[in-house]
Amino acid sequence: MIASERYETILNLIQEQGIVKVKDLAKLMQVTETTIRRDCEELEHQGKLIRVHGGAKGINQNKIVSNRDEKNVRDRTEFSESKELVCKKAASFVKEGDCIFLDGITTVVPMVKYLKDKNIKIVTHNFLVAEAYQNMTCKAELFYLGGKYIPEYNMSAGPVTIGNLSRFNFDYAFLGCAGVDLEKGMSYTTETETMMVKEKAMEQSMNNYLLIDSSKLSVKGFYNFSKLSNFDAIICNEFEGMENVELPDNFIIVPTDQA
């Protein structure tokens, strides 16, 4: 196989799988790993991929999400099937009598229907969570944190919100983020106000779970939020090319057949 054919194969696989490994490419194309590394170096020089440890990924996976475009990201993925899977799994960890925090992200909103019949207390600054609760008959109690309302994100934030939050203690905090970088082991958010709420919730909770759908993988945000190792668990839906990605030990992957 000549170089141009290898280039095309590498780029096609990245488009399909997101991330590819050097050793797998070498085996597939029956060439040495040195040859594949050289190919990836050339393709990176052409601006067609980004080399990572042991492999390569697509250039669009390094997008930095800012607060100006996060709402577009939220709107595109709101209440998707993958979020349903993640929420159903997350809710399964909550026991009768628990006190939990639900973050201001759209990812947690479907959790309400899986928690409504449990004798628990829910604290949130997420208006969409409160709205979902209002539209259901719920055994669970809901405490909505006041503060400055941010309409573009459907949540409250700021000093009043954080002050109210500091009065509560939680068995579980279920949090989200704008993106996750597996190589750096970091989660991201887009601006400081919501990040400060997340950080305070983690301080007040015995167990911190990060909920993401696979669209958040390899997406960078404007601010560093928390190291992935700081979470007791990271719940994510099953995704194509997953076998080519080295996931941290605290990842919980939810199979699609659990829908």
N, C-alpha and C positions, 0 to 999 in steps of 0.2 A: 504494500500500500504506500503510495507516494505521499509527500508532505501535505499537499492540498487536500487530498482525500481524508487524511487524518484530522486536519483542521476542521473540515466539515463535520466529521463524525463527532469530534469533541464538542463542537458548538451545538449540534443537534441534541446530544445527550444532556448537555447543561440545560437546554431549553425544556427538555422533557422532565429532568430529575431535579434541577435546581443546583445541585452540588455533585461533583464526580470525584472519584479517587484515582490517583495516578496508577496504583497497582492494578485496579480493575480495567482501566483503559489500556494498559500495557498487555494484559492478558487477552482482552477482546481483540486488539489489533495485531497481536503476536509480534510486538516489538519490545525493546527494553524500556524500563522505567526512565532511564536517562533520556531516551528519545522523546518520551511523553513530556517530561519536564521541560525539555528544550522547545517542544511544540507549544506548551502552555506559556512559556516565557515569550515566545514570538507573538502569540495571540494576545497576551497582555500588552505587549508593546504596541500592537495594532488597536488597542482599546476595546477588544471584543470579550475579554473575560478578566477575572481577578484571581490571582493565585492565592490559595490558602494552604495551611499546613496539610500536606499529604494529598492535595488535589486542587480543584478550581471551582469557581462559581460565577454566575452571570453578573454583569456589571450593574444591572438594575436592582440587585439585591443590596447594594450599598446606599440606597436612597435614605437621606436624612429627612425625617418627618418633622415639620415645624408646626406651631400652633395655627398657622394660616391654612395648612392643608389637612390637618388631622380630621376636621369635620368631614371632609370628602372621603377620607379613609373610613371613618365611622359609618357614614351613610352607605357606602358600598357594601360593607360587611355586616350591617346591623341585622341581628336575629337570624343569622344564617344557620344552616343545618349543623355546621361544625361547632358553633357556639352552643347549640342545644345539647350536643354530645358532651361537650366540656362541662356545661352546667349540671347536667344530670349526674355525671360522675362526681363533681365537686359536692353536690348536695348529699350524696351517699355517705360522706364522712361526718355529716352533722347528726348529732344524737339528741334525743329528748333532753330538754333542760339546758342546752347550750346557748351561749350568747355569742353572736357572730357580727362581723362587720362586712358590708358589701360596698365595694368601691364605686366610684363614679363612672365606670366604663359601661358601654352597652353590653359587653360580654356577660356580665353577671345577671342581667335582667331576667333571662329565662329561668334562673334559679328559683325565683319566687314561686312558680307553680309546683316545683319539686319540694319546697319547704313549707308550703302553706298549711299542711295538716300536721306539722310537728309542733310540739309545745316548746317553742324557743323564743328568744328575743333577737330581733334584727335591728341593727343600727346602720344608717346609711346617710350619705349626702347626695344620693343619686335620685333625682326627681322621677326618672323613668321607673325605678324600683318602687317608689311610693305610689306612682300612678298604677302600676301593675297590681300592687297590693290592694289598692282602693277598688279595683274592678273584680276582686275575688273574695270569696268567703274564706277567711284565714283563721286558723287556730293560733298561728304565730303572732307575736306582738311586734309592732314596728315603731322605732324611734327615729324621727327624721331630724338631722342636725341642721340648725339654722345657719345664718351667715349670708355672705354676699352671693346672690344668685347669678350664675353665668349662663345666660340663655343659649349660647351657641353650643354648650356642652351639656345642658340639662342637669346641672349640678350646682351645689353651693360650695364655696371655698373661702379662704381667707382667715384672719385671726379669730373671728367669732366662731367659725366652724371648728377650727383647731382647739379653741378653748373648750367648747362643748364636748368635743371628742375626747379630750384628756380626762373627763370624768368617768369614762366607761372602760371596762376591761373585757377582753374577749377570749373565748376558747379558740376561735378561728377568725382570721381576716382573709377575705377572698379579694385579691387585688388584680389589677390589669396594668398594661403598659402600652406604649406606642410602638415598641419594637424590641427585639432581642438579638443580640450578637453572640452566637455560640462560640466563636473563636475567642472573643475577649471575655466571655462569661459575664456579660453585662445586660441589664434591662434599661430601657430608656423611657423618658416621658418628654413632653413638649414644652412645658413651662412650669414655673416654680410654684404657683399657688396649689395646683393639684398634687404636685410632687410632695409638698409639705404635709398635705392631708394623708397621703399614702405612708409617709415616713412615721407620722404620729400613730397611725393605726397599727403599724408593725410593732412599735414600741409597746403598745397597749395589749398586744395579742400573744397568746402562748404558742399558737401555730399560724404560720403565714403561708398561704397558698397563692401562687401566681397562676392566673387563668389566661391562656392565650389560644388563638386559633393559628393554624400553620402559616397564615398570611403575614403574621408578625415576625416570623423567623428571618433573620438577616436584614431587618429593617432598623436603621439607626434613628434615634430621636435627638432632639437638640440638647437635652440634659441627661446626664447619667442618673439613673434612679437607684438601682440596687444591684449588687452582685447576685448572680443566679444562685450561688452557694448559700446566700442568706435565707433562701426560701426552704421551708420544710418539704414542699412538693411543688412541681410545676406541671400543670395538667394541660395537655395539648391533644388535638385530634390527630388521628392517623393521616399521613400525607404521602404522596408519591415521591419516591426516591429516598424514603426514610432510612432504608438499609445502607445508604451511602453516607449517612451523617452520624458523627459521634456525638451522642447526647449525654448530658450529665446524669449522674446516678439518681438525682432527685426528680427526673422526668417521669411522668405517668402518661403513657400514650393510650388514648381511648380508641379502640377499633371502630370502624364504621358500622359493623354488624351489631353494635350495641344501641343503635338508634331506636 
